[in-house]
Amino acid sequence: MAVEDLGRFQLKKVNAFQGLVIDADAWRDAHNYHRDHLRLHLLAFHHVGIMEGLGVSASSPPDLSVTVEPGIGVDPEGNVIVVAQRQRYKLQTSKGGPVYLVIQFREVPGEPYQPPNGGQPTRLLDAYRIQEREKPPTEAYLELARIDFDPARNVIADAKSPQRPGKNEIDLRYRVVAVAPTPPERISTPPPRVETTPAVARPQTVLIGHAVLAGDKDLHLEGLQNVARGMSAQFGLHVSVQASMPLDQSLKACALLYLTGTGKFEADSGQQAALAAFLQSGGAIVGEGCSEGDESASRGAKEFGLAFNQLAGQLKRRLEVVKRGHPILSALHLFSAVPQGTENGMIMEGGNIVYSGSDYGCAWQGGRQNQPLSREIIRSSFEMGDNFLAYARLGRSGG
């Protein structure tokens, strides 16, 4: 939780003394004090997102509905959302385009009533609502899924390729997983196995933010997700990627922010402030231009690189060429020099900001469509991706 967010919380408790009149306001203040403490704790130590469950899948038999599994989440206001039973939601729209399936915290008046017949409800139940939106709500919410809806198709389906959902397929790439900011240890060897009975210890969650500053919103997303899966399998972690990561205070949940694009961009003052706060907290930023395509794409990647270097200057970081012996070349896998990716480019670093001219993002997808890479280059590119994340975690741990 960012320091500037603390203004939302003014903790107030009742000053009890003999003869104090206990009215509705005093009762509300007494209980809101404990509730606000809980919300503050959740936002400060666990962050926002889905804690457990809340999976979304196509209904069986398939139709225009989805099934939401039981689970629990914390919304951006620190409210706990609990779905105790499986829910079925049928899409209502007949309009084509993106559909955001979201869940929001709600309070529902409940029994008993006072007076009993037609009086005021004496209880408020913590509840929720699931709804579809054409665009994300302005109120606090958690995204469950999104669907690129085609009204000509009469069913909703699970995605055949989770990294590339098609029309009327459930897209789970933009869900946010709540991350507890426990200072991570340096990754040098796979963590030891933990013997537990009867429960199994949950793996530590590490979040990578993905944002495209110029170009298609899914640029390099599949490759970054491939790196995350590889890290999860190797080291017993739960490495998750949040696509379209906003450049705001929600960055605090990330260990690493991966920025990419195919041309020039500019970050406004609010985005610069959020990035500066993220770096100050120990986070790391990796930037890469994408050179996929024709000669103009190569120029676009260079323009992205120049804009990224300008952004580093705005954040008061000076990027210098990474040479043999730099920590980023040994954060996990050892390299004597920067390995080749889709391009044979340099890496620059300064103050936890990294720029790669090697276009590893395309290499993590096997290379360009018309120019597949060798297994050796793909392997070393993935190992460099591991190093990016390990380097970011070093910054978080202060080691």
N, C-alpha and C positions, 0 to 999 in steps of 0.2 A: 504494500500500500504506500502510495506517494505521500510525502509530507503535506503537499498542497491539498490533498483530499481530506485532511483532518478537520478542516473547517466545517464539514458536514456533520460532525459529531460534537455536540455540546452536552457533556454528561451532567445530568442534574438529578440529585436525589433529595428525598424529603428530609428536612431537619426536624426530627421528632422531639417534642417536649410535652410536658403535662398540660392538658387542656387544648392541644392542637385539634382543630376541626378537620375531620377526614371527610372531604367531599369527593366528587367525581374527579376533579383536577388533581387532587393530592394522590388519589388512588392510581390514576393514570401515570403521574410522574414517578411514583414509587416503582411501578412495574416496567415502565419504559427505560428506567435506568439500567435494569438488568438486561433487558432486551437489546438496548444499544451497546452494552458491553459485549454481548455475544456477537452482534453484527460486526463490531470493530475488531474483535478477535479473529473472526472468519476472514475478513478482508485483509488484515495485517499478516496473518500467519498461514492462510490457506489459499487466498486469492479467489478469483471468480471462475466459475465453470462447472462442468459436470464432474462430480466426485465419483459416482458409481452408477452403472447401468444406464437407463434412459436410451437404450438402443432403439433404432427405427428400422423396420423391415416391411416388405410388401405383405399384404394380407393373403391368406390362403383360404379359398381360391382367390386368385388375383382379381382386383377390381380397382376402383379409383380411391381406395383407402389404404392406410398404412397402420401398422401395429407399433405402439410405443411401449417398451418394456418398463417394468418397475425400476426405480432408481432415485438418486438424490443429487441435487445440485445447489450451488450458491450463486445468486444473481448479483449484479453490480452494486446493489444496495446492501448486500450482506444478508439478504433474506434466504432462509433455507426452504427449498422446494422439495417436497417428498411426494413421489408417485408410488403408492403402495400396491396398486394392482395394474395389470396390463390394460392398456387403453387402445381403442380402435378409433381412428380419426379418418373421416371421409372428406376428400377435397370438395369444396363448394364452387370453386371458380369454373367458369366456362371460357376464360380468356387465356390466350397463350402467353408464355413468357415465364420469368422466374417466379417461383413460389417459395417463400420463406416459411418453414414450419417452426414456430417458436413456442416456448412455454414461459408463462409469467406468474409471479407470486400474486395471490389475491387473498383478501380476508372476506369470509362469508359469515353473515349474521346467523346465530344458532340459538337453539333452545337452552334453558326455559325462557319464557316471556314474562314480563312483569308490567302490568297485571297479566294473568294467564291468557285472557281472551283479547286479542288485538293490541297487546301492549308492546313495549320495546324488547328486543332480544337482549339477553343478559350475557351472552357469550359471542365471541368472534372466533371462527375456525380458521386456522392457517390452511389455505387451499391453493389452487392453481388453475390456470386455464391454458389450453392448447389451442392455438389458432393459426391460420394461414394469413400471410401478408404479401402484398406486392413488393414491398420494400421493408427493411428492418424497422421496428417500432422506435419511437423516440423515448418511450418509457423503458425501465429496466427489463431485460429479458435474457433468456438463454436460447441459442439456436439449437434445434434438434436435428434439422436436415434442411436441404433445399432441393427443389425439383425444377428442371427446365421443362415446363409443362406444354404439351401439345394436345389441345382438345380433340383432335382427330383420332387420337389413340385412347382406347377405353380402359386401359389398365395402367397401374403403377407397378414397376418392377424393381427388384434389387439390381444394383449396378453389376454388369458383367465384368467390367474393369473398374474397381473402386477409384483408381487414379484418373479415369477418363469416363465419368458417367455420361450416358447418352440421354436423349429425349425421354421424359417420363421415367427416368431411373433415379433412385434415391441417392443423393449426393451428400456424403458424410464428411467431406474434407474440411468444412469450415466450422465444425463443432469445436468448442473450447474445453479443454480438460483442465480442471483446477490443479494447480501446482503448489505444493508447499515449499517455500524458499529455504529449505535446509541447506546450510553451506556444504557443497559437495566436496568429497575428497578428490585428490588428484587421481586421474585415471592413468595407471601405469601397468597394471596387470588386471585380468578379470577378477571381479570381487569374489571372495570365497563363498562357497555354498553355505546356505543357512539351513540347519536341520530344525524343522519345526513340526510339532505334532499337537493336535491334528491339523491345524490351519497352516497354510503356506504363506510365508512373508511376502508382502506386496513389493514389487520392484519399485525403486525410486523413479519418479517421473521427471523427465527433462523436456522442456518445451523449446522448440525452434520456431521463431516467427518468420514468415515468408511474405515479402511485399514486392510488388512490381511497380516501379516508379515511371516506367515508360514502356508501353507495349501490352501484349495480351496478359490478362490476369493470371493465367495458368503457366506462364513462362517458367521453365525449370522446376516446376512444382513436382512433377513425377520423379525427376532425378533426386530432389531433396528428400522426398518420401522414401526412395530406395536407400539413401544413406541412413535415414532414421531406422528403417527396418533392420539394416545390417548391424547398426550399433546395438539395437535392442537384442538381437539374437546373440551377438558376441559377448556382451557384458552384463546380461541380466537386468538391464535398465528398461524403462518404458519411455522411449524417445518418441515424442509426438511432434507433428508439424501443424501449425495453425496457418492456413492460407489467408491471403489478403489481410495480414496483420495491420491494424491501424497504427499509425505513428503518433500515439498518444500515451497516456499514463498506463494503459494496459500492457505496455512493453515490459513492465516490471516483472511479469510472470515468466519472461523468457530468459534462457541462458545465452542464446545466440539469436541475432536478427540477421537474416539473409536478404539482401536487397539486390534486385536485378532489373534489367531493362534493355531496351533496344534503341535508345536515343537520349537526347538531352532532357534534363528534368530540373526542377527547382523545389526545394523544401521551404515552406513558409515558416514564419517565426514560431508558431505553435509547435510545428513538427520538430524544428531545431531544438526547442526547449525540452521536448519529450525525449529526443535522442540524447541530448546532453545529460539529462537526469538518468537515463538508462546506462550510459557509460560511467557516470559517477557512482552508480550502485554496483559496478563491477561487470556489467554486461558487455558483450562484444558484438561488433557489427562486421559482417563480411559482405562485400559488394562484388558483383560480376556482371559485365556486359555480355549479352548473348550475340554470337556471331553466326547463328544458323541462318542459311539462306544465301542470297546473292551478294554482290559487292556492296550494295547499299546497306545490307545488314552488318557487314564488317565495319562500315563507317559509323553506323549507329552504335555499335559496341564501343568504338573509340570515343564517341560523343558522350556516352554514358560514363565512361572512365574519367573523362575530363570533368564532367559534372560532379561525379562522386568525389574526386580530389578536391573540388571547390567546396563541397559539403564538409569534408574533413577539416578544411581550413576554417570554415564557419564554426565548427565545433572545437576550434583551437587545438587541432591535432595536425601534426606534420608527418606525412607518409614518407618512409624511406625504403629503399629496395632491400628485400629479405635476402641475406647471404648465408652461406654455410655457418652453422653454429647458432642460428637464430632459434629461439624456443619453439616457434611454430613448426619448425622442421623436425622437432623431436618430442612434441607434446604427447604423442602416443607411438606413432611409427617413425622410425629414423630415416631421414633423407639427407644426402650430402649436398643436394641441390634441389631447386624447385622442380618437381616432376611435370612432365608434359600432360596436358589435358587435351581438349579438342584443339586448342592452340598451344603453341610452345611459347608461353608468355611468362612475364615476371610476376612476382607477388610483392606488394608493398604493405608496410604496417607502421602504425604509430598510435600509441595510446589506446590499444584495444580496438582499433579500426583497421580492417584488412581489405585490401583490394587485390583481386586476382585477375590477371589478363589471360589466364589459361582456359577460360570457359569450361570449368569442371562440371557446371550444371548440365551441359549437353553430354559430356562424357559419362555422367551418372545415368544417362538414358541410352548409353551405347554408342554415342556419337551422332553426327548428322545423319539425316535420312539417306542421303546419297553418298555418305562417306563413313561407314561403320569403322569403329576403332578396334585395334588389336586387344586381345584379352589382357596383355601386360599393361597397356595404357589405361584400360578401364580399371584394373585392379589398383594401380598406383593412384588413380584419381579418387577412388573410393577411400583409400588410406589417407589421402590428403583431406578429404571430407571429414574423416574421423579426427584428424589433427585439428581442424577448425573447431570442432565441438569440444575436444579436449582442452584446447587453448582457451576457449571461452569459459569452461568450467574452472580452469586455473584462476581466471580473473575473479570468479564468484567466490572462490575459497580463499583468495588472497595469498595463495601459495606460489 
